[in-house]
């Protein structure tokens, strides 16, 4: 029996499921505050006060100042429009049908396989943009630490910490702990006690930290094998796949934002089999979605590079 991919249209609720699953693979989103339902732009209100508390008296006596500022969240609309020859994917899909073992799970349909394929592309693009993206580059939105244009780089209120090994020095297992300590020392006391405080690092930096800890011989590090808890001096470590190497960021999850439209409403994947339209063996794939990041209070964030 010939294998044929029938025309399908994944939209609405079904699309929301697939796209949500794909975006969760962009693991940085686990450590960011999600703001949905932004069609065009939204504002984050930031309040700062000074000298507002004073000794009580019988009269109304105004004191201090309350300053209101805002950060603008503007998601960037993105899309995927492409033709894929079914033959280029059928071999991998057919191999999936013949998985060994009596207890093997039922195979995915070809449409589901193509959705998964497209979802990986979206997830990877989103993860990279979150940290190193540049809005001026097609298919990207400006990230947190992108070269010269990232939100943490351009915000003058963010606390910048020098590399412990000197400017431009790459992290290694000999200086990673010193860099982490320098980052921790710069965290404001009012932020240090927050439950959602993280130090954000790349997988490479995490690997170097494991190597450095493994070389220690004193308790509790002696004879460590597998139980490497993602914590440094009491602060949780967020190992983000798209994070730039040789960079550390200390911030509250509630102070770093990812913005998008409602996944189940505006995000959709369409698969159109072109065989009945133009006689070709192509599948036309269409996806439209949005994304962007923004920080809240820059003075509460530590950035080291």
SELO-72894 format. One record per residue: x, y, z of N, C-alpha, C in turn. Coordinates in Angstrom, 3 decimals. Layout:
BEGIN
R         nX         nY         nZ        caX        caY        caZ         cX         cY         cZ
R          X          Y          Z          X          Y          Z          X          Y          Z
...
END
This chain:
BEGIN
R         nX         nY         nZ        caX        caY        caZ         cX         cY         cZ
R      0.839     -1.193      0.000      0.000      0.000      0.000      0.877      1.247      0.000
R      0.599      2.172     -0.908      1.410      3.384     -0.992      1.176      4.264      0.216
R      2.249      4.924      0.668      2.147      5.838      1.794      1.865      7.229      1.262
R      0.824      7.828      1.771      0.447      9.147      1.298      0.075      9.997      2.496
R      0.543     11.246      2.512      0.189     12.167      3.590     -1.036     12.955      3.177
R     -2.132     12.744      3.879     -3.363     13.435      3.532     -3.317     14.866      4.018
R     -4.074     15.722      3.363     -4.077     17.139      3.730     -4.639     17.318      5.130
R     -4.013     18.172      5.912     -4.461     18.433      7.275     -4.342     19.909      7.572
R     -5.134     20.359      8.513     -5.074     21.757      8.938     -5.125     21.776     10.451
R     -3.969     21.972     11.103     -3.895     22.018     12.551     -4.048     23.477     12.971
R     -5.177     23.792     13.548     -5.413     25.161     13.979     -6.175     25.142     15.297
R     -6.260     26.303     15.939     -7.021     26.389     17.176     -6.435     25.543     18.282
R     -7.279     24.755     18.946     -6.866     24.007     20.122     -5.744     23.026     19.821
R     -5.845     22.294     18.706     -4.801     21.310     18.385     -3.466     21.998     18.165
R     -3.481     23.125     17.462     -2.231     23.848     17.229     -1.635     24.334     18.534
R     -2.491     24.769     19.433     -1.990     25.226     20.717     -1.227     24.138     21.442
R     -1.728     22.914     21.379     -1.053     21.806     22.051      0.331     21.581     21.448
R      0.386     21.498     20.141      1.664     21.204     19.501      2.676     22.315     19.708
R      2.264     23.554     19.541      3.192     24.668     19.691      3.635     24.810     21.135
R      2.716     24.637     22.080      3.092     24.728     23.489      4.147     23.695     23.824
R      3.961     22.483     23.330      4.939     21.431     23.588      6.285     21.786     22.988
R      6.264     22.362     21.803      7.518     22.731     21.152      8.223     23.828     21.931
R      7.471     24.832     22.366      8.088     25.937     23.063      8.613     25.529     24.426
R      7.996     24.538     25.055      8.507     24.078     26.347      9.881     23.444     26.187
R     10.200     22.978     24.983     11.533     22.442     24.748     12.577     23.561     24.743
R     12.141     24.799     24.548     13.026     25.946     24.719     13.093     26.196     26.224
R     14.047     25.564     26.899     13.963     25.447     28.362     14.131     26.759     29.100
R     14.616     27.802     28.448     14.740     29.090     29.122     13.389     29.591     29.611
R     12.319     29.210     28.935     11.002     29.694     29.290     10.550     29.193     30.653
R     11.187     28.129     31.155     10.873     27.655     32.497     11.314     28.666     33.552
R     12.266     29.526     33.199     12.859     30.441     34.163     12.535     31.905     33.857
R     11.509     32.124     33.033     11.063     33.471     32.705      9.592     33.605     33.056
R      9.147     34.838     33.239      7.735     35.099     33.489      7.025     35.260     32.147
R      6.015     34.419     31.916      5.293     34.433     30.651      4.172     35.453     30.691
R      4.121     36.305     29.692      3.007     37.237     29.520      2.376     36.940     28.166
R      1.143     36.482     28.184      0.440     36.130     26.952     -0.622     37.174     26.612
R     -1.280     36.944     25.495     -2.380     37.780     25.031     -1.932     39.207     24.729
R     -0.730     39.339     24.157     -0.269     40.650     23.702     -0.344     40.665     22.176
R     -1.349     41.362     21.663     -1.515     41.429     20.215     -0.492     42.357     19.571
R     -0.245     43.496     20.236      0.682     44.468     19.663      1.748     44.847     20.679
R      1.368     45.525     21.758      2.336     45.879     22.784      1.634     46.004     24.129
R      2.437     45.925     25.175      1.939     46.070     26.537      3.035     46.716     27.365
R      2.658     47.303     28.482      3.612     47.997     29.332      3.761     47.292     30.678
R      4.999     47.220     31.174      5.272     46.756     32.523      5.450     47.985     33.403
R      4.585     48.133     34.393      4.664     49.283     35.275      5.724     49.057     36.342
R      6.599     50.041     36.520      7.661     49.952     37.526      7.548     51.139     38.473
R      7.456     50.863     39.773      7.331     51.907     40.777      8.575     51.967     41.643
R      8.986     53.183     41.973     10.107     53.404     42.886      9.705     54.490     43.868
R     10.047     54.296     45.148      9.676     55.290     46.148     10.916     55.724     46.919
R     10.814     56.910     47.520     11.913     57.445     48.324     11.343     58.288     49.453
R     11.794     58.013     50.674     11.477     58.838     51.853      9.978     58.997     52.082
R      9.208     57.945     51.907      7.766     58.046     52.064      7.308     57.794     53.501
R      8.107     57.111     54.308      7.731     56.831     55.686      8.312     57.907     56.601
R      7.479     58.451     57.461      7.927     59.499     58.380      7.233     59.323     59.725
R      7.652     60.083     60.694      7.020     60.020     62.004      5.570     60.491     61.915
R      4.700     59.840     62.692      3.274     60.159     62.657      2.995     61.503     63.318
R      1.947     62.178     62.827      1.473     63.433     63.416     -0.034     63.502     63.244
R     -0.658     64.500     63.799     -2.113     64.640     63.694     -2.546     65.198     62.344
R     -1.659     65.785     61.607     -1.998     66.433     60.348     -1.555     65.603     59.147
R     -2.218     65.863     58.000     -1.774     65.266     56.745     -0.555     66.034     56.260
R      0.552     65.350     56.153      1.789     66.004     55.736      2.466     65.131     54.696
R      2.343     65.532     53.456      2.898     64.727     52.365      4.421     64.659     52.465
R      4.948     63.461     52.192      6.401     63.282     52.244      6.821     62.233     51.234
R      8.029     62.387     50.756      8.592     61.392     49.849      8.073     61.505     48.436
R      8.586     60.641     47.593      8.194     60.628     46.181      7.895     59.209     45.735
R      6.975     59.095     44.809      6.635     57.831     44.187      6.752     58.011     42.686
R      7.718     57.324     42.090      7.996     57.488     40.665      7.507     56.274     39.893
R      6.753     56.516     38.845      6.211     55.445     38.012      6.857     55.509     36.636
R      7.506     54.419     36.256      8.072     54.297     34.912      7.529     53.012     34.292
R      7.856     52.780     33.045      7.343     51.583     32.393      8.318     51.066     31.348
R      8.251     49.747     31.164      9.001     49.090     30.096      7.998     48.572     29.085
R      8.271     48.776     27.824      7.326     48.411     26.767      7.625     47.014     26.257
R      6.587     46.185     26.219      6.684     44.835     25.674      6.062     44.839     24.282
R      6.849     44.559     23.274      6.344     44.523     21.908      6.780     43.227     21.237
R      5.940     42.208     21.238      6.333     40.954     20.578      6.546     41.157     19.084
R      7.467     40.391     18.546      7.722     40.446     17.106      6.995     39.286     16.440
R      6.268     39.587     15.389      5.566     38.549     14.648      6.531     37.802     13.745
R      6.474     36.483     13.795      7.367     35.631     13.023      6.549     34.598     12.258
R      7.159     34.010     11.262      6.448     33.007     10.493      7.412     32.019      9.856
R      6.867     30.862      9.503      7.565     29.875      8.682      6.672     29.557      7.501
R      7.174     29.770      6.313      6.498     29.384      5.066      7.484     28.562      4.262
R      7.188     27.308      4.061      8.148     26.478      3.329      7.457     25.303      2.658
R      8.079     24.813      1.613      7.663     23.572      0.957      8.662     22.482      1.318
R      8.176     21.335      1.705      9.045     20.201      1.993      8.576     19.007      1.158
R      9.522     18.411      0.444      9.196     17.207     -0.326      8.930     16.065      0.645
R      7.809     15.384      0.472      7.450     14.305      1.389      8.513     13.213      1.418
R      9.166     13.000      0.286     10.183     11.954      0.245     11.344     12.234      1.189
R     11.622     13.519      1.434     12.750     13.862      2.293     12.498     13.507      3.756
R     11.235     13.324      4.122     10.897     12.979      5.500     10.386     11.555      5.661
R      9.955     10.948      4.559      9.318      9.639      4.671     10.255      8.560      5.204
R     11.543      8.594      4.830     12.459      7.548      5.291     12.569      7.541      6.811
R     12.731      8.723      7.394     12.821      8.795      8.853     11.513      8.369      9.488
R     10.409      8.775      8.892      9.104      8.411      9.440      8.869      6.904      9.342
R      9.270      6.297      8.215      9.094      4.864      8.049      9.916      4.092      9.066
R     11.116      4.574      9.361     11.937      3.914     10.374     11.256      3.977     11.738
R     10.527      5.065     11.982      9.815      5.219     13.246      8.699      4.188     13.374
R      8.129      3.794     12.220      7.056      2.811     12.243      7.538      1.416     12.641
R      8.833      1.165     12.453      9.369     -0.191     12.635     10.261     -0.294     13.866
R      9.940      0.462     14.914     10.741      0.406     16.123     10.701     -0.990     16.728
R     11.869     -1.442     17.180     11.977     -2.806     17.697     11.334     -2.920     19.071
R     10.947     -4.137     19.422     10.439     -4.415     20.761      8.936     -4.575     20.771
R      8.492     -5.618     21.491      7.059     -5.893     21.559      6.307     -4.786     22.278
R      6.981     -4.084     23.179      6.321     -3.037     23.947      6.497     -1.653     23.372
R      6.940     -1.574     22.119      7.159     -0.265     21.510      5.837      0.483     21.398
R      5.833      1.801     21.665      4.591      2.575     21.571      4.124      2.673     20.131
R      2.851      2.952     19.928      2.348      3.064     18.555      3.034      4.204     17.821
R      3.282      4.034     16.535      4.003      5.053     15.771      3.165      6.308     15.584
R      3.855      7.407     15.414      3.165      8.664     15.143      2.703      8.699     13.690
R      1.623      9.413     13.433      1.193      9.584     12.052      2.194     10.487     11.342
R      2.157     10.466     10.038      3.098     11.285      9.273      2.862     12.772      9.562
R      1.607     13.168      9.671      1.308     14.561      9.977      1.894     14.966     11.322
R      1.751     14.103     12.315      2.314     14.399     13.637      3.833     14.512     13.561
R      4.436     13.671     12.756      5.894     13.708     12.608      6.337     15.039     11.998
R      5.618     15.513     10.991      5.965     16.779     10.354      5.751     17.932     11.338
R      4.679     17.867     12.124      4.434     18.892     13.135      5.599     18.937     14.121
R      6.065     17.775     14.550      7.188     17.697     15.485      8.449     18.292     14.860
R      8.666     17.980     13.593      9.828     18.494     12.862      9.809     20.022     12.837
R      8.647     20.588     12.534      8.518     22.039     12.479      8.631     22.639     13.885
R      8.083     21.944     14.884      8.144     22.426     16.256      9.564     22.560     16.764
R     10.438     21.639     16.361     11.842     21.726     16.777     12.513     22.967     16.202
R     12.148     23.330     14.980     12.705     24.524     14.356     12.257     25.769     15.122
R     10.969     25.828     15.469     10.438     26.973     16.199     11.063     27.065     17.579
R     11.169     25.914     18.269     11.739     25.908     19.617     13.181     26.389     19.616
R     13.964     25.914     18.656     15.367     26.308     18.584     15.499     27.803     18.301
R     14.698     28.310     17.368     14.761     29.730     17.050     14.355     30.605     18.226
R     13.344     30.157     18.969     12.888     30.922     20.130     13.946     30.928     21.215
R     14.548     29.777     21.483     15.560     29.666     22.532     16.766     30.542     22.232
R     17.208     30.549     20.994     18.368     31.366     20.616     18.038     32.853     20.742
R     16.849     33.265     20.280     16.484     34.674     20.319     16.347     35.188     21.742
R     15.869     34.365     22.666     15.669     34.810     24.045     16.939     35.430     24.609
R     18.090     34.860     24.276     19.343     35.345     24.861     20.198     36.143     23.888
R     20.339     35.711     22.665     21.306     36.352     21.764     20.676     36.900     20.494
R     19.357     36.996     20.447     18.697     37.462     19.241     18.890     38.951     18.984
R     18.684     39.342     17.741     18.789     40.738     17.307     17.589     41.038     16.426
R     16.771     41.996     16.839     15.550     42.312     16.108     15.837     42.712     14.665
R     17.044     43.226     14.406     17.396     43.645     13.048     17.665     42.452     12.138
R     17.817     41.266     12.728     18.057     40.050     11.957     16.731     39.358     11.679
R     16.506     38.990     10.435     15.256     38.332     10.062     15.063     37.048     10.866
R     13.861     36.856     11.394     13.534     35.642     12.124     13.948     35.667     13.584
R     14.438     36.824     14.092     14.858     36.925     15.483     14.191     38.125     16.155
R     14.092     38.062     17.492     13.734     39.240     18.270     14.894     39.529     19.219
R     15.011     40.750     19.676     16.143     41.143     20.505     16.118     40.397     21.830
R     17.260     39.776     22.162     17.364     38.986     23.379     17.952     39.771     24.536
R     18.279     39.050     25.591     18.794     39.690     26.796     20.264     40.090     26.675
R     21.088     39.225     26.073     22.534     39.498     26.077     23.133     39.486     24.676
R     22.309     39.706     23.661     22.820     39.730     22.289     23.921     40.755     22.119
R     24.866     40.473     21.249     26.046     41.312     21.089     25.755     42.788     20.885
R     25.865     43.571     21.934     25.723     45.013     21.845     24.307     45.537     21.818
R     23.312     44.683     21.589     21.935     45.163     21.453     21.002     44.549     22.496
R     21.474     43.615     23.292     20.622     42.936     24.264     20.091     43.897     25.319
R     18.920     43.571     25.851     18.280     44.437     26.834     19.157     44.652     28.065
R     19.900     43.630     28.481     20.758     43.767     29.653     22.009     44.587     29.345
R     22.360     44.652     28.073     23.548     45.403     27.658     23.220     46.882     27.506
R     22.046     47.190     27.005     21.690     48.581     26.713     21.051     49.297     27.900
R     20.620     48.566     28.915     20.022     49.189     30.095     21.135     49.612     31.051
R     21.312     50.913     31.228     22.414     51.433     32.033     22.246     51.164     33.521
R     21.039     50.776     33.951     20.817     50.541     35.378     21.209     49.132     35.807
R     21.410     48.245     34.858     21.814     46.869     35.180     23.214     46.893     35.802
R     23.418     46.076     36.840     24.708     46.027     37.524     25.669     45.160     36.714
R     26.705     45.767     36.157     27.695     45.033     35.374     28.869     44.625     36.265
R     29.268     43.376     36.153     30.359     42.830     36.969     31.475     42.380     36.048
R     32.703     42.725     36.408     33.857     42.358     35.591     34.138     40.870     35.665
R     34.635     40.329     34.588     35.075     38.944     34.544     36.234     38.756     35.522
R     36.143     37.726     36.368     37.176     37.507     37.384     38.545     37.240     36.762
R     38.580     36.759     35.547     39.844     36.473     34.886     40.335     37.607     34.013
R     39.592     38.710     33.971     39.958     39.823     33.106     39.022     39.904     31.914
R     38.861     41.089     31.380     37.940     41.302     30.261     38.263     40.377     29.089
R     37.238     39.727     28.568     37.412     38.859     27.410     37.934     37.477     27.716
R     38.167     37.164     29.000     38.689     35.840     29.364     37.574     34.801     29.329
R     37.795     33.717     28.636     36.799     32.650     28.568     36.713     31.934     29.907
R     35.517     31.483     30.253     35.358     30.695     31.465     36.079     29.365     31.305
R     36.657     28.876     32.401     37.225     27.533     32.433     37.014     26.974     33.827
R     37.404     25.713     34.029     37.141     25.094     35.333     37.984     25.707     36.439
R     38.957     26.547     36.069     39.780     27.192     37.076     39.246     28.539     37.534
R     38.369     29.178     36.725     37.862     30.492     37.113     36.345     30.576     37.239
R     35.650     29.488     36.921     34.187     29.543     36.929     33.640     29.845     38.320
R     34.240     29.256     39.367     33.742     29.498     40.724     33.986     30.945     41.125
R     35.146     31.500     40.768     35.442     32.902     41.076     34.468     33.833     40.365
R     34.105     33.498     39.137     33.142     34.311     38.407     31.762     34.233     39.035
R     31.360     33.049     39.451     30.079     32.897     40.132     30.064     33.680     41.439
R     31.168     33.631     42.182     31.248     34.375     43.434     31.169     35.877     43.198
R     31.831     36.362     42.153     31.774     37.791     41.826     30.345     38.205     41.475
R     29.640     37.325     40.790     28.250     37.590     40.425     27.372     37.652     41.673
R     27.557     36.691     42.583     26.758     36.645     43.808     27.011     37.866     44.676
R     28.258     38.272     44.782     28.613     39.418     45.631     27.957     40.709     45.161
R     27.629     40.790     43.880     27.039     42.013     43.336     25.519     42.051     43.460
R     24.903     40.949     43.885     23.449     40.911     44.028     23.026     41.771     45.213
R     22.041     42.604     45.001     21.547     43.460     46.069     20.987     42.626     47.225
R     21.194     43.048     48.477     20.654     42.301     49.617     19.146     42.101     49.545
R     18.429     43.090     48.997     16.978     42.970     48.886     16.549     41.936     47.851
R     17.443     41.623     46.937     17.147     40.627     45.902     17.637     39.246     46.318
R     18.712     39.216     47.087     19.368     37.947     47.448     18.429     36.982     48.149
R     17.468     37.479     48.879     16.573     36.615     49.659     15.337     36.177     48.888
R     15.195     36.572     47.657     13.999     36.244     46.886     13.992     34.769     46.473
R     12.821     34.159     46.560     12.694     32.728     46.243     12.876     32.435     44.764
R     12.593     33.412     43.910     12.681     33.158     42.465     13.968     33.697     41.858
R     14.993     33.880     42.697     16.292     34.347     42.201     17.055     33.197     41.558
R     17.606     33.453     40.367     18.393     32.461     39.639     19.682     33.100     39.142
R     20.685     32.250     38.966     21.854     32.628     38.169     21.718     31.873     36.845
R     21.608     32.622     35.759     21.416     32.046     34.432     22.779     31.799     33.793
R     22.956     30.593     33.251     24.239     30.229     32.647     24.013     29.301     31.464
R     25.039     29.158     30.633     24.968     28.274     29.474     25.308     26.846     29.882
R     24.969     25.847     29.067     25.377     24.470     29.365     26.882     24.324     29.504
R     27.655     25.096     28.720     29.109     25.032     28.832     29.560     25.484     30.217
R     28.995     26.587     30.714     29.365     27.089     32.042     28.987     26.088     33.125
R     27.841     25.438     32.968     27.413     24.412     33.928     28.386     23.236     33.920
R     28.820     22.828     32.744     29.781     21.730     32.639     31.099     22.094     33.321
R     31.546     23.328     33.136     32.783     23.781     33.780     32.624     23.804     35.302
R     31.447     24.198     35.769     31.204     24.220     37.210     31.253     22.800     37.780
R     30.641     21.842     37.076     30.691     20.447     37.515     32.135     19.971     37.582
R     32.922     20.336     36.553     34.331     19.931     36.529     35.086     20.517     37.711
R     34.811     21.800     38.021     35.491     22.454     39.134     35.104     21.828     40.463
R     33.824     21.542     40.638     33.347     20.937     41.888     33.872     19.515     42.029
R     33.955     18.797     40.918     34.431     17.405     40.961     35.883     17.322     41.412
R     36.636     18.393     41.210     38.053     18.377     41.585     38.259     18.659     43.072
R     37.192     19.117     43.735     37.312     19.415     45.159     37.293     18.118     45.971
R     38.022     18.106     47.055     38.131     16.879     47.862     37.541     17.025     49.256
R     37.164     18.233     49.639     36.613     18.428     50.971     35.107     18.192     50.977
R     34.582     17.886     52.146     33.136     17.704     52.305     32.422     19.018     51.996
R     31.274     19.026     51.297     30.489     17.861     50.882     30.758     17.424     49.447
R     31.855     17.902     48.854     32.095     17.639     47.441     32.858     16.344     47.189
R     33.475     15.785     48.204     34.283     14.579     48.010     33.428     13.417     47.506
R     33.974     12.716     46.532     33.353     11.494     46.003     31.974     11.734     45.377
R     31.756     12.924     44.837     30.480     13.184     44.156     30.479     12.479     42.804
R     29.353     11.894     42.462     29.236     11.197     41.189     28.137     11.803     40.324
R     26.879     11.618     40.729     25.776     12.042     39.876     24.926     13.158     40.482
R     24.973     13.328     41.774     24.055     14.246     42.439     24.585     15.676     42.452
R     24.582     16.299     41.288     25.008     17.688     41.189     23.767     18.574     41.189
R     23.451     19.125     42.333     22.288     19.997     42.455     22.607     21.348     41.833
R     21.684     21.868     41.050     21.905     23.145     40.354     21.708     24.308     41.336
R     22.657     24.448     42.249     22.641     25.506     43.255     24.069     25.964     43.493
R     24.248     27.285     43.654     25.555     27.819     44.019     25.376     28.794     45.172
R     25.982     28.482     46.295     25.902     29.316     47.493     24.458     29.689     47.811
R     23.582     28.702     47.696     22.183     28.899     48.048     21.314     29.477     46.952
R     21.893     29.833     45.811     21.123     30.415     44.709     20.943     29.368     43.615
R     19.716     29.220     43.136     19.434     28.236     42.098     20.108     28.631     40.784
R     20.572     27.624     40.056     21.200     27.839     38.756     20.221     27.448     37.652
R     20.024     28.339     36.708     19.175     28.067     35.546     20.084     27.825     34.347
R     20.175     26.566     33.928     21.025     26.207     32.788     20.171     26.300     31.528
R     20.405     27.321     30.716     19.563     27.626     29.567     20.287     27.288     28.273
R     19.632     26.503     27.430     20.265     26.003     26.212     20.739     27.114     25.283
R     20.017     28.232     25.236     20.384     29.289     24.303     21.241     30.382     24.905
R     21.612     30.229     26.178     22.404     31.261     26.848     23.781     31.379     26.217
R     24.282     32.601     26.135     25.603     32.854     25.574     26.679     32.321     26.505
R     27.708     31.694     25.946     28.832     31.211     26.755     29.588     32.384     27.371
R     30.243     32.111     28.505     31.078     33.093     29.187     30.286     34.316     29.636
R     29.023     34.098     29.970     28.145     35.145     30.476     27.333     34.578     31.638
R     27.180     35.367     32.693     26.319     35.006     33.812     25.328     36.137     34.046
R     24.106     35.778     34.398     23.078     36.754     34.732     22.408     36.310     36.017
R     22.340     37.187     37.000     21.617     36.902     38.237     20.371     37.780     38.258
R     19.202     37.151     38.320     17.957     37.917     38.263     16.812     37.082     38.823
R     15.757     37.770     39.211     14.539     37.081     39.617     13.753     36.664     38.377
R     13.149     35.500     38.452     12.280     35.057     37.368     11.181     36.080     37.110
R     10.692     36.699     38.176      9.618     37.682     38.056     10.085     39.007     37.474
R     11.377     39.120     37.160     11.932     40.354     36.614     12.397     40.200     35.166
R     12.251     38.988     34.615     12.590     38.714     33.220     11.344     38.177     32.534
R     10.974     38.767     31.425      9.681     38.471     30.819      9.824     37.945     29.393
R      9.003     36.947     29.086      8.809     36.495     27.702      7.383     36.833     27.334
R      7.206     37.467     26.180      5.870     37.879     25.809      5.476     37.256     24.482
R      4.187     36.969     24.352      3.678     36.376     23.130      2.171     36.557     23.098
R      1.558     36.184     21.990      0.113     36.145     21.918     -0.355     34.819     22.513
R     -1.651     34.657     22.682     -2.168     33.388     23.181     -1.816     32.263     22.208
R     -1.168     31.211     22.703     -0.738     30.132     21.830     -1.924     29.434     21.174
R     -2.994     29.249     21.914     -4.138     28.504     21.391     -5.023     29.367     20.493
R     -4.755     30.667     20.443     -5.614     31.565     19.671     -4.948     32.022     18.383
R     -3.713     32.496     18.476     -3.071     33.126     17.329     -2.002     32.262     16.687
R     -1.574     31.219     17.354     -0.516     30.375     16.794     -1.142     29.171     16.112
R     -0.737     28.910     14.918     -1.319     27.784     14.176     -0.282     27.187     13.247
R     -0.411     25.891     13.050      0.416     25.198     12.062     -0.530     24.612     11.029
R     -0.253     24.891      9.801     -1.044     24.328      8.719     -0.155     23.432      7.856
R     -0.670     22.258      7.524      0.008     21.346      6.605     -0.908     21.148      5.407
R     -0.417     21.527      4.251     -1.225     21.392      3.042     -0.507     20.485      2.045
R     -1.147     19.375      1.704     -0.602     18.477      0.700     -0.885     19.082     -0.676
R      0.179     19.358     -1.426      0.026     20.051     -2.697     -0.276     19.124     -3.865
R     -0.323     17.814     -3.600     -0.496     16.843     -4.693     -1.774     17.095     -5.479
R     -2.857     17.398     -4.764     -4.133     17.590     -5.450     -4.271     18.975     -6.068
R     -3.306     19.862     -5.773     -3.383     21.224     -6.290     -2.477     21.448     -7.485
R     -1.246     20.946     -7.408     -0.324     21.170     -8.522      0.373     19.894     -8.979
R     -0.025     18.752     -8.419      0.548     17.483     -8.852      1.926     17.202     -8.298
R      2.441     18.052     -7.428      3.785     17.850     -6.870      3.734     16.924     -5.668
R      4.917     16.544     -5.181      5.015     15.677     -4.007      5.422     16.502     -2.779
R      5.037     17.777     -2.783      5.421     18.675     -1.705      4.320     18.842     -0.665
R      4.757     19.181      0.525      3.844     19.611      1.582      4.190     21.064      1.897
R      3.197     21.906      1.908      3.416     23.311      2.234      3.131     23.508      3.723
R      4.128     24.041      4.437      4.020     24.230      5.882      3.949     25.719      6.191
R      2.994     26.084      7.024      2.791     27.480      7.393      2.650     27.579      8.912
R      3.444     28.442      9.526      3.333     28.698     10.963      3.510     30.186     11.208
R      2.657     30.744     12.045      2.765     32.143     12.418      2.688     32.246     13.936
R      3.624     32.955     14.528      3.657     33.084     15.977      4.384     34.372     16.331
R      4.470     34.684     17.602      5.137     35.917     18.030      5.945     35.649     19.287
R      6.917     36.501     19.543      7.734     36.342     20.738      8.599     37.559     20.977
R      9.064     37.698     22.194      9.953     38.782     22.560     10.254     38.721     24.044
R     11.292     39.377     24.464     11.651     39.404     25.883     11.859     40.849     26.328
R     11.764     41.052     27.631     11.989     42.368     28.221     12.316     42.166     29.694
R     13.060     43.104     30.262     13.363     43.039     31.692     12.519     44.080     32.414
R     12.429     43.895     33.745     11.667     44.827     34.545     12.560     45.898     35.127
R     13.030     45.667     36.359     13.876     46.635     37.057     15.332     46.257     36.821
R     16.016     47.028     36.007     17.398     46.715     35.644     18.352     46.727     36.829
R     18.112     47.600     37.797     19.017     47.740     38.938     19.030     46.503     39.823
R     18.033     45.633     39.668     17.971     44.402     40.460     18.650     43.220     39.764
R     19.255     43.464     38.608     19.841     42.392     37.794     21.350     42.555     37.724
R     22.076     41.452     37.843     23.526     41.442     37.705     23.884     40.774     36.386
R     24.774     41.401     35.634     25.198     40.881     34.336     26.726     40.827     34.298
R     27.259     39.647     34.029     28.707     39.515     33.935     29.078     38.932     32.581
R     30.056     39.547     31.926     30.518     39.035     30.629     31.990     39.364     30.463
END
